[in-house]
């Protein structure tokens, strides 16, 4: 078997396999999820066991890596060897400037490589993720996680299924069940909504950008309310992950507008009872993501019970997340899935405050 390799060292291990000959393509793709980090000697299993790319590659080539890369690399991969290898290939192999070994690799180089990897689905590993998401055993577990349900209902998810998804490396189960790393948290919703995103018509990024190159969030969210009103019933039926349909439709709509201009960061998981979206949008087109940024929090909640109770909890959660990420604008979207409630009652907007923080609240 002849592999095209690019070396990237982690601890004492070299992860160098990034492709293979056509004759072994199918077999190779079937294997890309079958290596857990604990099965690979030397791959970090905690942030305290630091990636030592500098200690190996720097000795071999003299090229220095910014120490700030390694905490980000851990959060993005948590030691998943295929992701580590793919990021190394993006940082070194696909960056022509990085081939000059006298040039240090900066955190900006790493972040650009990460974004390219996510947007292009450039590795067999990420390419095959979509097939895994279609498996019933994977679906039964991830459906509840993406929808941020309160808990895993034993009647909905089998313990064997949960262990299977953990063995694939898609989730971790300790101290609680969650998506295993930051890249998967970003890529999984993208995979689930990719077709839907491409079919959103009559929505252009330029419609929602002000002359000061800021996102006009009230206009964007008003447009989403109308879009959701018109399409949510049909689209929800089309999603295999129906319990998470409102969150996925919102993310597909945002991706249609934000892609190519800014970045969406996502936080969701079992027991969170909400999905947190953090948008970073560059206000200086020349500097892009490395200049001044507009930072926006959008929290998504499903209305269960009285609106006043959901609103009180949602405002506090939105304020906490806004402080955590240092955002300067906050919005809370509450989805009412009661079929007996009319759309005129579901669609509303008002301004609230949590302490001194103004929060735009939107019904859908």
C-alpha positions in Angstrom: 0.0 0.0 0.0 1.5 3.3 -1.1 0.6 6.3 1.0 1.1 9.9 0.2 2.3 11.3 3.5 3.0 14.5 5.3 4.7 14.3 8.6 3.3 15.9 11.7 4.6 14.9 15.1 2.5 14.5 18.3 4.4 13.4 21.3 6.6 10.6 20.1 4.2 9.6 17.3 4.3 10.6 13.7 0.9 10.9 12.1 1.7 11.0 8.4 -1.1 9.2 6.6 -3.3 11.6 4.6 -4.2 9.7 1.5 -3.8 6.4 -0.4 -3.9 4.8 -3.8 -7.2 4.4 -5.6 -7.0 0.6 -5.2 -7.3 0.9 -1.4 -9.5 4.0 -1.2 -12.7 2.3 0.0 -11.0 0.1 2.6 -9.1 3.2 3.8 -12.2 5.3 4.1 -14.0 2.6 6.1 -11.1 2.7 8.6 -10.9 6.5 9.2 -13.1 6.4 12.3 -11.8 3.2 13.8 -8.7 4.7 15.6 -9.3 6.1 19.0 -6.7 8.3 20.6 -6.1 5.9 23.5 -5.2 3.2 20.9 -2.3 5.2 19.6 0.7 5.3 21.9 1.8 8.7 22.7 -1.2 10.7 21.6 -2.3 13.2 24.3 -5.3 12.2 26.3 -5.5 15.5 28.4 -4.5 19.1 27.9 -1.7 18.5 30.4 0.1 16.1 28.1 1.0 18.7 25.5 1.4 18.2 21.8 5.2 18.3 21.2 5.4 19.2 17.6 8.1 21.7 18.4 10.2 19.1 20.3 10.3 16.8 17.2 9.8 18.7 14.0 11.7 21.8 15.2 14.7 19.7 16.0 14.5 18.1 12.6 13.9 21.3 10.5 14.6 24.3 12.7 11.1 25.6 12.2 9.6 27.1 15.3 5.9 26.9 16.3 4.2 29.5 18.4 3.4 28.1 21.8 -0.1 29.6 21.6 -1.0 27.0 18.9 -1.0 24.0 21.3 -3.9 25.0 23.6 -6.0 25.8 20.5 -4.9 22.5 18.9 -6.0 20.6 22.0 -9.5 22.2 22.1 -9.9 21.6 18.4 -9.0 17.9 18.3 -8.6 16.7 21.9 -5.9 14.4 20.5 -8.0 12.8 17.7 -5.1 11.6 15.5 -6.8 12.0 12.2 -7.7 15.6 12.9 -4.2 16.4 14.3 -2.6 14.9 11.2 -5.0 16.8 8.8 -4.3 20.1 10.6 -0.5 19.5 10.4 -0.9 18.9 6.7 -2.9 22.1 6.3 -0.4 24.2 8.4 2.8 22.9 6.7 1.9 21.1 3.5 -0.6 23.5 2.0 0.9 26.7 3.2 3.6 27.7 0.7 5.0 30.3 3.0 5.5 27.7 5.7 7.8 25.7 3.5 10.4 28.3 4.3 11.7 26.6 7.5 13.3 29.8 8.7 9.8 31.3 9.1 8.0 30.6 12.4 4.5 29.1 12.3 2.1 31.6 14.0 -1.3 31.1 15.7 -2.8 33.0 12.7 -1.3 30.3 10.4 -2.9 27.6 12.5 -6.3 29.3 12.6 -6.3 29.8 8.8 -5.5 26.2 8.4 -8.2 25.1 10.8 -10.8 27.2 8.9 -9.7 25.8 5.5 -10.0 22.3 6.9 -13.5 22.9 8.1 -14.8 24.7 5.1 -13.3 22.4 2.5 -13.9 19.0 4.1 -10.5 18.2 2.7 -9.7 14.9 4.3 -11.2 11.4 4.0 -11.9 11.6 7.7 -14.2 14.6 7.5 -15.6 13.5 4.1 -16.7 10.2 5.6 -18.4 11.9 8.6 -21.6 12.4 6.7 -21.9 8.7 6.1 -21.5 8.1 9.8 -24.1 10.6 10.7 -26.7 8.6 8.7 -26.2 5.5 10.7 -29.2 4.8 13.0 -26.9 4.1 16.0 -25.1 7.4 15.6 -28.3 9.3 14.8 -30.0 8.1 18.0 -27.3 9.6 20.2 -26.4 12.8 18.3 -30.0 13.8 17.7 -30.4 14.5 21.4 -27.1 16.2 21.8 -27.6 18.6 18.9 -31.0 19.4 20.2 -29.5 20.0 23.6 -32.1 17.9 25.3 -32.2 17.8 29.1 -31.0 14.2 29.4 -30.5 11.0 27.5 -33.8 9.1 27.8 -33.0 5.4 28.2 -36.0 4.6 26.0 -34.6 6.7 23.2 -30.9 5.7 23.3 -29.4 2.3 23.9 -26.3 2.1 26.0 -24.6 0.1 23.3 -25.3 2.8 20.8 -23.8 5.5 23.0 -20.7 3.3 23.5 -20.5 2.8 19.8 -20.5 6.5 19.1 -17.9 7.0 21.8 -15.7 4.3 20.2 -15.9 6.2 16.9 -14.5 9.2 18.7 -17.5 11.4 18.0 -18.5 11.9 21.7 -17.0 11.6 25.1 -19.0 10.3 28.1 -17.0 11.7 31.0 -17.7 13.7 33.0 -20.9 14.0 30.9 -21.9 13.2 27.3 -20.7 15.7 24.8 -19.3 16.1 21.3 -15.7 15.1 21.6 -13.9 18.2 20.3 -14.4 21.7 18.9 -13.9 20.8 15.2 -16.6 18.1 15.4 -19.0 20.6 17.1 -18.5 22.9 14.1 -18.5 20.2 11.3 -21.5 18.1 12.4 -24.1 20.8 12.1 -22.5 21.9 8.8 -22.7 18.4 7.4 -26.4 18.0 8.5 -27.4 21.3 7.0 -25.2 21.6 3.9 -27.9 20.6 1.3 -30.4 22.9 3.1 -28.0 25.8 3.1 -27.3 25.5 -0.6 -31.1 25.6 -1.3 -31.9 28.8 0.6 -32.8 31.2 -2.2 -33.1 35.0 -2.3 -30.8 35.5 0.7 -27.6 37.5 0.0 -24.9 38.5 2.5 -24.9 42.0 1.2 -28.5 42.6 2.2 -27.5 42.4 5.9 -24.2 44.4 5.9 -24.4 48.1 6.8 -22.2 50.8 5.2 -19.9 50.5 8.2 -19.5 46.8 7.3 -21.4 45.5 10.4 -24.0 42.9 10.4 -27.5 44.3 10.7 -28.8 41.7 13.1 -32.3 43.0 13.6 -32.8 42.9 9.9 -31.2 39.5 9.6 -33.3 37.9 12.4 -36.5 39.5 11.1 -35.8 37.8 7.8 -35.1 34.5 9.5 -38.5 34.7 11.3 -40.3 35.0 8.0 -38.1 32.3 6.4 -38.9 30.0 9.4 -42.6 30.7 9.1 -42.7 29.8 5.5 -40.4 26.8 5.4 -40.0 25.2 8.8 -42.7 22.6 8.5 -41.4 21.2 5.2 -37.8 21.5 6.1 -38.3 19.8 9.5 -39.8 16.8 7.7 -36.8 16.7 5.4 -34.2 16.5 8.3 -33.3 13.1 9.6 -32.4 14.9 12.9 -36.0 16.1 13.4 -35.7 16.8 17.2 -33.0 19.4 16.4 -34.7 20.8 13.3 -35.2 24.4 14.6 -31.6 24.7 15.7 -30.4 23.2 12.4 -32.6 25.5 10.3 -31.3 28.5 12.1 -27.7 27.4 11.6 -28.3 26.7 7.9 -29.7 30.2 7.5 -26.8 31.8 9.3 -24.2 29.8 7.4 -25.8 31.0 4.1 -25.3 34.6 5.2 -22.1 34.4 7.2 -20.0 32.0 5.1 -17.0 33.6 3.4 -17.3 36.7 5.6 -17.2 35.7 9.3 -17.1 32.8 11.6 -19.8 30.9 13.6 -18.8 29.1 16.8 -21.2 26.7 18.4 -21.8 25.3 21.9 -24.5 22.6 22.4 -24.9 19.4 24.3 -26.9 17.2 26.6 -28.3 19.1 29.6 -27.4 22.6 28.3 -31.1 23.2 27.4 -30.0 25.6 24.7 -27.7 26.1 21.8 -25.3 29.0 21.9 -24.0 30.5 18.7 -21.2 33.1 18.7 -20.7 35.0 15.5 -17.4 36.9 14.8 -17.7 39.3 11.9 -14.8 41.5 10.6 -15.6 45.2 10.4 -12.5 46.0 8.4 -12.5 44.0 5.2 -8.8 44.6 4.6 -7.7 43.1 7.9 -10.4 40.4 7.9 -10.6 38.1 10.9 -7.4 39.6 12.3 -8.7 43.1 12.6 -11.6 44.6 14.7 -14.5 42.2 15.1 -18.2 42.5 15.7 -19.1 39.9 18.3 -22.6 38.6 18.5 -24.3 35.9 20.7 -27.4 34.2 19.5 -29.0 31.7 22.0 -31.5 29.2 20.8 -34.1 27.7 23.1 -37.1 25.5 22.7 -40.1 26.7 24.6 -41.2 24.0 27.1 -43.8 25.3 29.5 -44.8 28.9 30.1 -43.0 31.6 28.1 -42.2 33.7 31.1 -40.3 30.9 32.7 -38.4 30.1 29.5 -37.6 33.8 29.0 -36.3 34.3 32.6 -33.9 31.3 32.3 -33.0 32.2 28.7 -32.0 35.8 29.5 -29.7 34.7 32.3 -28.1 32.0 30.1 -27.7 34.5 27.3 -26.1 37.0 29.6 -23.7 34.4 31.0 -22.5 33.3 27.6 -22.2 36.9 26.4 -19.9 37.7 29.3 -18.0 34.4 28.8 -17.1 35.2 25.1 -16.9 39.0 25.4 -19.6 39.7 22.9 -21.0 43.2 22.4 -24.5 42.2 21.1 -26.9 39.5 22.4 -30.0 37.9 21.0 -32.3 35.1 22.3 -34.5 33.1 20.0 -37.4 31.0 21.5 -38.9 28.3 19.3 -42.5 27.4 20.0 -43.2 23.9 18.6 -46.8 23.6 19.8 -48.8 22.8 16.7 -51.9 24.4 18.3 -50.3 27.8 18.4 -50.8 30.0 15.4 -47.9 31.6 13.5 -49.1 35.0 14.4 -48.7 34.1 18.1 -45.3 32.4 17.5 -43.7 35.3 15.6 -42.8 38.3 17.9 -39.9 40.5 18.9 -39.1 42.6 21.9 -36.2 44.1 23.8 -35.3 42.9 27.2 -32.5 43.5 29.7 -30.6 41.3 32.0 -28.9 43.7 34.4 -27.3 46.3 32.2 -27.1 44.0 29.1 -29.7 44.6 26.4 -31.0 41.4 24.8 -33.1 41.2 21.6 -35.7 38.4 22.1 -37.3 36.8 19.1 -40.2 34.3 18.8 -40.3 31.7 16.1 
